[in-house]
Amino acid sequence: MGWDRIEGQWKQRRGKAISHWGKMMNDELAAIAGKYEELVGRLQENYGIAKEEARRQVDEFNTTVELLKESNNKLIKTQKALNKQTKANRKAVKSKTPVRKRPRSKAKA
């Protein structure tokens, strides 16, 4: 995914970035607004790491978020298929099960 798309989705990704880089504050990440070089620079400052290491971490973060997104989409599809199958099974069982009448209780005299 290109960083132009990430900039557009930054509000959604900011929460994940906060949990990923604990020293970064929400307002700091809001100011970055998904700009790649800005994020790399802030990581260098906050963590005292080299530029290449900061870039590697940002790229790794992006890959992780994409994998989570794909995994979540697969999970949603599987859940929908399971719900559909469950409904079909209930419908089939309902149509095959005869309606039973309850036996009347005998009144005590």
C-alpha positions in Angstrom: 0.0 0.0 0.0 1.4 3.4 -0.9 1.8 6.1 1.7 -0.6 8.4 -0.1 -3.4 5.9 0.9 -2.0 5.6 4.4 -2.2 9.4 4.8 -5.9 9.2 3.9 -6.5 6.4 6.4 -4.3 7.9 9.1 -7.1 8.6 11.6 -7.9 4.9 11.7 -4.3 3.8 11.9 -3.3 6.3 14.5 -4.7 4.1 17.3 -2.6 1.1 16.2 0.4 3.4 16.0 -0.1 4.5 19.5 -0.1 1.0 20.8 2.8 0.1 18.6 5.1 3.0 19.7 4.2 3.8 23.3 6.4 6.9 23.6 4.4 8.6 20.8 1.4 10.6 22.0 -1.9 10.8 20.2 -1.5 14.6 19.5 2.0 13.9 18.1 0.7 11.2 15.8 -2.2 13.5 14.8 0.3 16.2 13.8 2.2 13.7 11.7 -1.0 13.0 9.7 0.5 9.8 8.1 3.4 11.5 6.5 6.2 8.9 6.1 9.2 11.1 6.6 7.6 13.0 9.5 6.9 9.7 11.3 10.4 8.4 10.7 11.8 11.7 12.1 9.7 11.5 15.2 10.7 7.9 15.8 14.3 8.9 15.6 13.8 11.7 18.1 11.6 9.8 20.6 13.6 6.5 20.5 17.1 7.7 19.7 17.4 5.3 16.7 19.1 5.6 13.3 17.0 6.8 10.3 17.3 3.3 8.7 16.0 1.6 11.8 13.1 4.1 12.0 12.3 3.4 8.4 12.4 -0.4 9.0 10.0 0.0 11.9 7.6 2.1 9.9 7.6 -0.4 7.0 7.2 -3.3 9.4 4.3 -1.5 11.1 2.6 -0.9 7.7 3.0 -4.6 6.8 1.6 -5.7 10.2 -1.4 -3.4 9.8 -2.1 -4.8 6.3 -1.8 -8.4 7.5 -4.2 -7.7 10.3 -6.6 -6.0 7.8 -6.5 -9.1 5.5 -6.9 -11.5 8.4 -9.9 -9.5 9.7 -11.5 -9.5 6.3 -11.1 -13.3 6.1 -12.5 -13.7 9.5 -15.6 -11.6 8.6 -16.2 -13.7 5.5 -15.8 -16.9 7.4 -18.2 -15.7 10.1 -20.8 -14.7 7.5 -20.6 -18.1 5.8 -20.9 -19.8 9.2 -24.0 -17.7 10.1 -25.5 -18.5 6.7 -24.9 -22.2 7.2 -26.3 -22.1 10.7 -29.5 -20.5 9.5 -29.8 -23.0 6.7 -29.3 -25.9 9.2 -31.9 -24.5 11.5 -34.4 -24.1 8.7 -33.8 -27.7 7.6 -34.2 -29.0 11.1 -37.3 -27.0 11.7 -38.9 -28.3 8.5 -38.1 -32.0 9.3 -39.2 -31.9 13.0 -42.9 -32.8 13.5 -44.8 -30.7 15.8 -45.5 -32.6 19.0 -48.5 -32.0 21.1 -48.0 -31.9 24.8 -49.9 -34.5 26.7 -52.6 -33.1 28.8 -52.1 -33.4 32.5 -54.7 -35.2 34.4 -56.6 -33.0 36.8 -56.5 -34.2 40.4 -59.9 -34.6 42.0 
